């Protein structure tokens, strides 16, 4: 009985430490994602600007919530932690923009011309995107959790982020890229190419796994 209790407490403690570790990592990555996007907006070097473009894209935010769900066994934890990571990223994003002076404005009746922070604009945008994070985060987190199924049932969920990346990058290339610098076109084209390759690998691996399993079953009969 004593050994059984010891084993139970060990497993419980291990799960608790794992939960804390994953939660801390998810929130930390959310902060990094939210900060680096606006922080690198004025970067002109061949590394900083592409990183800004990638981190500011919608698919990278979706990937954050998806990977959080992928890291947890519990569907409830996946949904809640994914939403929390996105909310953290949103808050970090807008706090960084606030620190950069994005929400400074001039009072119309102030003869001194002293700028002040437009807290209403800052709060409304932050709350709006926090609400979006609370709606989309659980969905993406649950998709990541369901993607843990390595069979064909999990394939549609594993394809979610690459498909979002292909669609978003294609839309940006069609609408925005002609008005941007060549590095923008190169970055978005590269992201789309990588996403397509990932889709091909995911589908090919799933098909091969599906074909091997029946063959192994027949061989064991």
WOCORTA-V9716 format. One record per pair of residues at least 12 apart in sequence whose C-alpha atoms are under 10 Angstrom apart, sorted by the first residue. I is the first residue (numbers start at 1). J is the second residue. D is the distance in Angstrom with one decimal. If there is no record, write none. Layout:
i->I j->J d->D
i->I j->J d->D
This chain:
i->18 j->72 d->9.4
i->19 j->71 d->9.8
i->19 j->72 d->8.2
i->19 j->77 d->9.0
i->22 j->68 d->8.0
i->22 j->71 d->7.4
i->22 j->72 d->8.1
i->22 j->81 d->9.1
i->23 j->68 d->8.5
i->23 j->71 d->9.8
i->23 j->72 d->9.7
i->23 j->77 d->9.5
i->23 j->81 d->6.8
i->23 j->82 d->9.3
i->23 j->84 d->9.1
i->23 j->85 d->8.5
i->24 j->81 d->9.9
i->24 j->85 d->9.5
i->25 j->68 d->9.1
i->25 j->85 d->9.3
i->26 j->64 d->7.9
i->26 j->65 d->8.5
i->26 j->67 d->8.8
i->26 j->68 d->6.4
i->26 j->69 d->9.9
i->26 j->71 d->9.6
i->26 j->81 d->7.6
i->26 j->82 d->7.8
i->26 j->84 d->8.4
i->26 j->85 d->5.7
i->26 j->86 d->9.1
i->26 j->88 d->9.3
i->26 j->89 d->9.9
i->27 j->64 d->9.9
i->27 j->68 d->9.6
i->27 j->81 d->8.4
i->27 j->82 d->9.1
i->27 j->84 d->7.2
i->27 j->85 d->4.9
i->27 j->86 d->8.2
i->27 j->87 d->9.0
i->27 j->88 d->6.4
i->27 j->89 d->7.8
i->28 j->85 d->8.1
i->28 j->88 d->8.5
i->28 j->89 d->8.8
i->29 j->64 d->7.9
i->29 j->85 d->7.8
i->29 j->86 d->9.6
i->29 j->88 d->9.1
i->29 j->89 d->8.0
i->30 j->61 d->8.6
i->30 j->64 d->7.4
i->30 j->65 d->9.1
i->30 j->82 d->9.7
i->30 j->84 d->8.7
i->30 j->85 d->5.2
i->30 j->86 d->6.3
i->30 j->87 d->8.1
i->30 j->88 d->5.7
i->30 j->89 d->4.3
i->30 j->90 d->8.1
i->30 j->91 d->9.3
i->30 j->92 d->7.9
i->30 j->93 d->9.3
i->31 j->85 d->8.1
i->31 j->86 d->9.0
i->31 j->87 d->9.4
i->31 j->88 d->6.1
i->31 j->89 d->5.0
i->31 j->90 d->8.3
i->31 j->91 d->8.1
i->31 j->92 d->5.5
i->31 j->93 d->7.8
i->32 j->55 d->9.6
i->32 j->88 d->9.6
i->32 j->89 d->7.5
i->32 j->92 d->8.0
i->32 j->93 d->9.0
i->33 j->52 d->9.7
i->33 j->54 d->10.0
i->33 j->55 d->6.3
i->33 j->56 d->8.3
i->33 j->60 d->8.7
i->33 j->61 d->7.9
i->33 j->64 d->8.7
i->33 j->85 d->9.9
i->33 j->86 d->9.4
i->33 j->88 d->9.4
i->33 j->89 d->6.1
i->33 j->90 d->8.9
i->33 j->92 d->8.2
i->33 j->93 d->7.8
i->34 j->55 d->8.2
i->34 j->56 d->8.5
i->34 j->61 d->9.1
i->34 j->86 d->8.8
i->34 j->87 d->9.6
i->34 j->88 d->7.7
i->34 j->89 d->4.4
i->34 j->90 d->6.0
i->34 j->91 d->7.4
i->34 j->92 d->4.9
i->34 j->93 d->4.0
i->34 j->94 d->7.8
i->34 j->95 d->8.9
i->34 j->96 d->7.8
i->34 j->97 d->9.7
i->35 j->55 d->9.5
i->35 j->89 d->7.7
i->35 j->90 d->9.1
i->35 j->91 d->9.2
i->35 j->92 d->5.6
i->35 j->93 d->5.2
i->35 j->94 d->8.4
i->35 j->95 d->8.2
i->35 j->96 d->5.9
i->35 j->97 d->8.5
i->36 j->48 d->9.6
i->36 j->51 d->8.4
i->36 j->52 d->7.0
i->36 j->55 d->7.3
i->36 j->56 d->8.6
i->36 j->92 d->9.3
i->36 j->93 d->8.1
i->36 j->96 d->8.7
i->37 j->49 d->9.6
i->37 j->51 d->7.8
i->37 j->52 d->5.0
i->37 j->53 d->7.6
i->37 j->54 d->8.2
i->37 j->55 d->5.3
i->37 j->56 d->5.2
i->37 j->57 d->8.9
i->37 j->92 d->9.9
i->37 j->93 d->7.3
i->37 j->96 d->9.1
i->37 j->97 d->9.7
i->38 j->52 d->7.3
i->38 j->53 d->9.7
i->38 j->55 d->8.9
i->38 j->56 d->7.7
i->38 j->92 d->9.8
i->38 j->93 d->6.8
i->38 j->94 d->8.6
i->38 j->95 d->9.9
i->38 j->96 d->6.8
i->38 j->97 d->6.5
i->38 j->100 d->8.7
i->39 j->52 d->8.0
i->39 j->93 d->8.9
i->39 j->96 d->7.1
i->39 j->97 d->8.0
i->39 j->99 d->9.8
i->39 j->100 d->8.3
i->40 j->52 d->5.3
i->40 j->53 d->8.8
i->40 j->55 d->9.4
i->40 j->56 d->9.7
i->41 j->53 d->8.1
i->41 j->56 d->9.0
i->44 j->183 d->9.6
i->45 j->183 d->9.9
i->46 j->183 d->7.8
i->49 j->183 d->8.2
i->49 j->184 d->8.4
i->49 j->187 d->9.2
i->50 j->183 d->7.3
i->50 j->184 d->7.2
i->50 j->186 d->8.9
i->50 j->187 d->6.0
i->50 j->188 d->8.7
i->51 j->187 d->8.9
i->53 j->183 d->9.8
i->53 j->184 d->7.5
i->53 j->187 d->7.6
i->53 j->188 d->8.1
i->54 j->184 d->10.0
i->54 j->187 d->7.9
i->54 j->188 d->8.1
i->54 j->191 d->8.1
i->56 j->93 d->9.8
i->57 j->165 d->8.6
i->57 j->168 d->8.2
i->57 j->169 d->8.7
i->57 j->172 d->10.0
i->57 j->188 d->9.7
i->58 j->161 d->10.0
i->58 j->164 d->8.3
i->58 j->165 d->8.0
i->58 j->168 d->7.7
i->58 j->169 d->9.7
i->59 j->160 d->9.6
i->59 j->161 d->6.4
i->59 j->162 d->8.0
i->59 j->163 d->9.0
i->59 j->164 d->5.9
i->59 j->165 d->5.3
i->59 j->166 d->9.0
i->59 j->167 d->9.4
i->59 j->168 d->7.4
i->59 j->169 d->9.0
i->60 j->161 d->8.3
i->60 j->162 d->9.9
i->60 j->164 d->9.4
i->60 j->165 d->8.1
i->61 j->85 d->9.5
i->61 j->86 d->7.3
i->61 j->89 d->8.5
i->61 j->90 d->9.7
i->61 j->133 d->9.6
i->61 j->137 d->9.4
i->61 j->140 d->9.9
i->61 j->161 d->9.7
i->62 j->82 d->9.5
i->62 j->86 d->8.6
i->62 j->133 d->9.7
i->62 j->136 d->8.4
i->62 j->137 d->7.9
i->62 j->139 d->9.9
i->62 j->140 d->6.7
i->62 j->141 d->9.0
i->62 j->160 d->9.2
i->62 j->161 d->6.8
i->62 j->164 d->8.4
i->62 j->165 d->9.3
i->63 j->82 d->10.0
i->63 j->140 d->8.2
i->63 j->141 d->9.3
i->63 j->144 d->9.0
i->63 j->160 d->9.0
i->63 j->161 d->6.0
i->63 j->162 d->8.9
i->63 j->164 d->9.4
i->63 j->165 d->9.4
i->64 j->82 d->7.6
i->64 j->83 d->9.9
i->64 j->85 d->7.6
i->64 j->86 d->7.5
i->64 j->89 d->9.5
i->64 j->137 d->9.2
i->64 j->140 d->8.8
i->64 j->141 d->8.8
i->64 j->144 d->9.8
i->64 j->161 d->9.7
i->65 j->78 d->8.5
i->65 j->79 d->8.5
i->65 j->80 d->9.8
i->65 j->81 d->8.0
i->65 j->82 d->4.5
i->65 j->83 d->6.9
i->65 j->84 d->8.8
i->65 j->85 d->6.8
i->65 j->86 d->6.6
i->65 j->133 d->9.3
i->65 j->136 d->8.7
i->65 j->137 d->5.8
i->65 j->138 d->7.9
i->65 j->139 d->8.7
i->65 j->140 d->5.6
i->65 j->141 d->5.3
i->65 j->142 d->9.0
i->65 j->143 d->9.1
i->65 j->144 d->7.7
i->66 j->78 d->8.6
i->66 j->79 d->9.4
i->66 j->82 d->7.1
i->66 j->137 d->8.2
i->66 j->138 d->9.1
i->66 j->139 d->8.6
i->66 j->140 d->5.0
i->66 j->141 d->4.8
i->66 j->142 d->7.6
i->66 j->143 d->6.5
i->66 j->144 d->4.5
i->66 j->145 d->7.8
i->66 j->146 d->9.9
i->66 j->147 d->9.0
i->66 j->157 d->9.3
i->66 j->158 d->9.1
i->66 j->160 d->8.8
i->66 j->161 d->7.7
i->67 j->82 d->8.2
i->67 j->140 d->8.7
i->67 j->141 d->7.3
i->67 j->143 d->9.3
i->67 j->144 d->6.0
i->67 j->145 d->8.5
i->67 j->147 d->9.7
i->67 j->161 d->9.7
i->68 j->80 d->9.6
i->68 j->81 d->6.9
i->68 j->82 d->5.5
i->68 j->83 d->9.3
i->68 j->84 d->9.9
i->68 j->85 d->8.0
i->68 j->137 d->9.7
i->68 j->140 d->8.9
i->68 j->141 d->6.2
i->68 j->142 d->9.3
i->68 j->144 d->7.1
i->68 j->145 d->8.3
i->69 j->81 d->7.5
i->69 j->82 d->6.2
i->69 j->83 d->9.8
i->69 j->137 d->9.4
i->69 j->138 d->8.5
i->69 j->139 d->9.4
i->69 j->140 d->7.3
i->69 j->141 d->4.0
i->69 j->142 d->5.9
i->69 j->143 d->7.1
i->69 j->144 d->4.4
i->69 j->145 d->4.7
i->69 j->146 d->8.3
i->69 j->147 d->8.7
i->69 j->148 d->9.0
i->70 j->82 d->9.7
i->70 j->140 d->9.6
i->70 j->141 d->7.2
i->70 j->142 d->8.2
i->70 j->143 d->8.0
i->70 j->144 d->4.3
i->70 j->145 d->4.6
i->70 j->146 d->7.7
i->70 j->147 d->6.7
i->70 j->148 d->6.3
i->70 j->149 d->10.0
i->70 j->158 d->9.5
i->71 j->141 d->9.4
i->71 j->144 d->7.9
i->71 j->145 d->7.4
i->71 j->148 d->8.6
i->72 j->141 d->9.1
i->72 j->142 d->9.7
i->72 j->144 d->8.7
i->72 j->145 d->6.6
i->72 j->148 d->9.2
i->73 j->145 d->6.8
i->73 j->146 d->9.3
i->73 j->148 d->8.4
i->74 j->142 d->9.2
i->74 j->145 d->7.6
i->75 j->138 d->9.3
i->75 j->141 d->7.9
i->75 j->142 d->6.0
i->75 j->143 d->9.2
i->75 j->144 d->9.2
i->75 j->145 d->6.2
i->75 j->146 d->8.2
i->76 j->138 d->8.6
i->76 j->141 d->9.0
i->76 j->142 d->8.0
i->76 j->145 d->9.5
i->77 j->138 d->9.3
i->77 j->141 d->8.6
i->77 j->142 d->9.0
i->77 j->145 d->9.4
i->78 j->137 d->9.2
i->78 j->138 d->7.2
i->78 j->139 d->9.3
i->78 j->140 d->8.8
i->78 j->141 d->5.0
i->78 j->142 d->5.9
i->78 j->143 d->8.9
i->78 j->144 d->7.7
i->78 j->145 d->6.4
i->78 j->146 d->9.8
i->79 j->134 d->9.4
i->79 j->135 d->10.0
i->79 j->136 d->9.4
i->79 j->137 d->6.6
i->79 j->138 d->3.8
i->79 j->139 d->6.7
i->79 j->140 d->7.5
i->79 j->141 d->4.7
i->79 j->142 d->5.4
i->79 j->143 d->8.9
i->79 j->144 d->9.1
i->79 j->145 d->8.5
i->80 j->134 d->8.7
i->80 j->137 d->7.7
i->80 j->138 d->6.1
i->80 j->139 d->9.8
i->80 j->141 d->7.8
i->80 j->142 d->9.2
i->81 j->137 d->8.2
i->81 j->138 d->8.0
i->81 j->141 d->7.6
i->82 j->133 d->8.7
i->82 j->134 d->8.8
i->82 j->136 d->8.9
i->82 j->137 d->5.1
i->82 j->138 d->6.0
i->82 j->139 d->8.6
i->82 j->140 d->7.2
i->82 j->141 d->5.0
i->82 j->142 d->8.4
i->82 j->144 d->9.3
i->83 j->130 d->9.0
i->83 j->131 d->9.6
i->83 j->132 d->9.3
i->83 j->133 d->5.8
i->83 j->134 d->5.2
i->83 j->135 d->7.6
i->83 j->136 d->7.3
i->83 j->137 d->4.0
i->83 j->138 d->5.5
i->83 j->139 d->8.7
i->83 j->140 d->8.6
i->83 j->141 d->7.5
i->84 j->130 d->9.4
i->84 j->133 d->8.1
i->84 j->134 d->7.6
i->84 j->137 d->7.7
i->84 j->138 d->9.1
i->85 j->133 d->8.7
i->85 j->134 d->9.7
i->85 j->137 d->8.1
i->86 j->129 d->9.2
i->86 j->130 d->7.7
i->86 j->132 d->9.1
i->86 j->133 d->5.5
i->86 j->134 d->7.8
i->86 j->136 d->8.9
i->86 j->137 d->6.5
i->86 j->138 d->9.8
i->87 j->126 d->9.2
i->87 j->127 d->9.4
i->87 j->129 d->7.9
i->87 j->130 d->5.2
i->87 j->131 d->8.2
i->87 j->132 d->8.7
i->87 j->133 d->5.7
i->87 j->134 d->7.1
i->87 j->137 d->8.5
i->88 j->130 d->8.5
i->88 j->133 d->9.3
i->89 j->129 d->10.0
i->89 j->130 d->9.0
i->89 j->133 d->9.2
i->90 j->125 d->9.6
i->90 j->126 d->6.8
i->90 j->127 d->8.9
i->90 j->128 d->9.7
i->90 j->129 d->6.6
i->90 j->130 d->6.3
i->90 j->131 d->9.9
i->90 j->132 d->9.7
i->90 j->133 d->7.9
i->91 j->123 d->10.0
i->91 j->125 d->10.0
i->91 j->126 d->6.5
i->91 j->127 d->8.8
i->91 j->129 d->8.8
i->91 j->130 d->7.6
i->92 j->126 d->9.6
i->93 j->126 d->8.8
i->94 j->122 d->7.4
i->94 j->123 d->9.0
i->94 j->125 d->8.2
i->94 j->126 d->6.4
i->94 j->129 d->9.8
i->95 j->122 d->8.7
i->95 j->126 d->8.9
i->97 j->122 d->9.2
i->98 j->117 d->8.3
i->98 j->118 d->9.5
i->98 j->119 d->9.5
i->98 j->122 d->7.6
i->101 j->115 d->9.8
i->101 j->116 d->9.6
i->101 j->117 d->8.1
i->102 j->117 d->8.7
i->102 j->118 d->9.3
i->102 j->122 d->8.9
i->103 j->115 d->9.6
i->103 j->116 d->8.2
i->103 j->117 d->5.5
i->103 j->118 d->5.5
i->103 j->119 d->7.5
i->103 j->120 d->9.4
i->103 j->121 d->7.2
i->103 j->122 d->6.5
i->104 j->116 d->5.3
i->104 j->117 d->4.5
i->104 j->118 d->6.0
i->104 j->119 d->9.0
i->104 j->121 d->9.9
i->104 j->122 d->9.7
i->105 j->117 d->6.2
i->105 j->118 d->6.4
i->106 j->118 d->9.1
i->140 j->157 d->9.2
i->140 j->160 d->8.8
i->140 j->161 d->9.1
i->142 j->157 d->9.2
i->143 j->156 d->9.0
i->143 j->157 d->5.5
i->143 j->158 d->7.9
i->143 j->159 d->9.9
i->143 j->160 d->8.0
i->143 j->161 d->9.8
i->144 j->157 d->6.7
i->144 j->158 d->7.2
i->144 j->160 d->8.9
i->144 j->161 d->9.5
i->145 j->157 d->8.7
i->145 j->158 d->9.6
i->146 j->158 d->8.4
i->147 j->159 d->8.7
i->147 j->160 d->9.3
i->150 j->205 d->9.5
i->150 j->206 d->7.5
i->150 j->209 d->8.7
i->150 j->210 d->9.9
i->151 j->205 d->9.5
i->151 j->206 d->6.4
i->151 j->207 d->8.9
i->151 j->209 d->7.4
i->151 j->210 d->7.1
i->151 j->213 d->10.0
i->152 j->203 d->8.9
i->152 j->205 d->9.8
i->152 j->206 d->6.0
i->152 j->207 d->7.7
i->152 j->209 d->8.6
i->152 j->210 d->7.2
i->153 j->206 d->9.5
i->154 j->206 d->9.1
i->155 j->199 d->9.8
i->155 j->202 d->7.3
i->155 j->203 d->7.3
i->155 j->205 d->9.6
i->155 j->206 d->7.0
i->155 j->207 d->9.7
i->156 j->202 d->9.6
i->156 j->203 d->9.3
i->158 j->198 d->9.9
i->158 j->199 d->8.7
i->158 j->202 d->7.5
i->158 j->203 d->9.5
i->159 j->195 d->9.4
i->159 j->198 d->8.4
i->159 j->199 d->6.3
i->159 j->200 d->9.6
i->159 j->202 d->7.3
i->159 j->203 d->8.4
i->160 j->199 d->9.3
i->161 j->195 d->8.4
i->161 j->198 d->9.9
i->161 j->199 d->9.5
i->162 j->191 d->9.4
i->162 j->192 d->8.3
i->162 j->193 d->10.0
i->162 j->194 d->8.5
i->162 j->195 d->4.8
i->162 j->196 d->7.0
i->162 j->197 d->9.0
i->162 j->198 d->6.9
i->162 j->199 d->6.4
i->162 j->202 d->9.9
i->163 j->192 d->9.3
i->163 j->195 d->7.2
i->163 j->196 d->8.0
i->163 j->198 d->9.6
i->163 j->199 d->7.6
i->164 j->192 d->9.8
i->164 j->195 d->8.9
i->165 j->188 d->9.3
i->165 j->191 d->7.4
i->165 j->192 d->6.4
i->165 j->193 d->9.7
i->165 j->194 d->9.3
i->165 j->195 d->6.4
i->165 j->196 d->8.9
i->166 j->188 d->9.3
i->166 j->189 d->9.3
i->166 j->191 d->7.8
i->166 j->192 d->5.0
i->166 j->193 d->8.0
i->166 j->194 d->9.0
i->166 j->195 d->6.2
i->166 j->196 d->6.9
i->166 j->199 d->9.7
i->167 j->192 d->8.3
i->167 j->195 d->9.9
i->168 j->188 d->9.1
i->168 j->192 d->8.6
i->169 j->185 d->9.5
i->169 j->187 d->9.3
i->169 j->188 d->5.6
i->169 j->189 d->7.1
i->169 j->190 d->9.3
i->169 j->191 d->7.3
i->169 j->192 d->5.9
i->169 j->193 d->9.6
i->169 j->195 d->9.6
i->170 j->188 d->8.0
i->170 j->189 d->8.0
i->170 j->191 d->9.9
i->170 j->192 d->7.3
i->171 j->188 d->9.9
i->172 j->184 d->9.7
i->172 j->185 d->8.9
i->172 j->188 d->7.7
i->172 j->189 d->9.7
i->173 j->185 d->6.6
i->173 j->186 d->9.6
i->173 j->187 d->10.0
i->173 j->188 d->6.9
i->173 j->189 d->7.5
i->173 j->192 d->9.8
i->177 j->189 d->9.8
